[in-house]
Amino acid sequence: MTSRTLHLNAFLMGVGHHEAAWRHPRVDPARALDAAHYVELGRIAERGRLDSVFFADGLAVGPHVHRNTQAVFEPITLLTAIAAATTHVGLIATASTSYNEPYTLARAFASLDRISNGRAGWNIVTSGSDAEAANFGLDRVPAHAARYGRATEFLDVALALWDSWEPDAILQDASSGVFADPAKVHRADHVGQHFRVAGPLNVPASPQGRPVLVQAGSSESGKAFAAQYAEAVFTAQRTLAEGQAFYADLKGRLAGYGRRPEDLAVLPGIVPFIAPTTAQARALEQEFTDLISPDYALRQLSGMLGVDLTDHPLDAPLPPVPPIDAIEGNKSRYQLVRDLAEGESLTVRELIARLGGGRGHRTFAGTPVEVADEIQRWFEQGAADGFNVMPPYLPGGLEVFVETVVPILQDRGLFRREYDGTTLREHLGLRPHVNRYAVEEAERAAG
């Protein structure tokens, strides 16, 4: 066994990450609306001993419903159903700091964490679309810097609320009639620019202390936020060199916040098309590409780049796009797509084909051995601590990964054969969470 342990998260989306997955004969599109489908996926991931499953989220239908299935379940609610059907696999939900309140969101995640006995994680996002803003009384998305300012204060409040119950606060002493020690239940008393929250939270701490913090932005603001707070980062790099540069940059920022490199797991996305031969895997990928609806793909691309491409010729290169400073949405995804188009001189048709599988995440077609080789290469050459596995179709894409790729990684000593712990924090090899008030009490006792 190597000194490092590979981490694998299953990023689950409807009936698959490929935008045309719902049209492919390997898929039953009706399952996107069936909660039992997602419970089954959680069980498959646990059978493969994966660290966690993860759901993205958006707060608007958007303009694309004509051509694609939409996420139909709020993820914390959905993960609670999966928690009841599993015992070990971690449960990570996306939730926005832009359109929630710290108390209610901290309470929801604390509830999931207790229900699952310490398996919850929060993917922290700031929401970057005008369609989402319109559902919360705004004409357009707030500025990028303003969203991160709110996010920082939001998280500070949530952390204080999760610490408001010390681990030994609950006594449940029936003979004396004492349920909890009030000296170990603390108010937050937060007063800031965006929020005023008294506390304490009305959900006591879970076995892992608080949910694991996950982040997915790769902009400068996103990397600064991740270096200070995140315990896992979902990212999108398409080449080993890009992965190595991002990994070194982000890990190098941790010391400035008193953190160690192992306090944060970097997990690039990979969309694997897996088949017994390379040719069959590439043919399978092409089957999905052939099902892409160009009008849908152009609207998706328009949203990523901030340019209306709906009438742009498919076999022409991209028109001029705005500078990144003019983008208030997802800056890191904008940069990735622009670099891909310009770096490889792609036409719009070629670009939407390359983006169809994972919206800019790396797509890889190969045999189980070839997929395992690629994962190992990035892991051992300083580009990743593991991967955010994004099956192009579900459930089959996850099943084939668990049944064919995971055993190879296990045989090579890279991945666990059994879970070593029960909490998500343990799966990721993170240090136990230490409640802030317990630290203060220990410091006072030490004099």
Buried (B, 14 or more C-beta within 10 A) or exposed (E): EEEEBBBBBBBBBBBBBBBBBBBBEBBEBEBBEBBEBBBBBBBBBBBBBBBBBBBBBBBBEBBBEEBBBEBEBBBBEBBBBBBEBBEBBBBBBBBBBBBBBBBEBBBBBBBBBBBBBBBBBBBBBBBBBBBBBBEEEEEEBBEBEBBBBBBBBBBBBBBBBBBBBBBEBBEEEEEEEEEBEEEBBBEBEBEBEBBEBEBBBEBBBBBBBBBBBBBBBBBEBBBBBBBBBBBBBBBBBBEBEBBBBBBEEBBEBBEEEEBEBBBBBBBBBBBBBBBEEEEBBBEBBEBBBEBBBBEBBBBBBBBBBBBEBEEBEBEEBBEEBEEEEEBBBBBBBBBBBBEBBEEEEBBBBBBBBBBBBBBBBBBBBBBBEBBBBBBBEBBEEBBBBBBBBBBBBBBBBBBBBBBBBBBBBBEBEBBBEEBEBBBBBBBBBBEEBEBBBBEEBEEEEEE
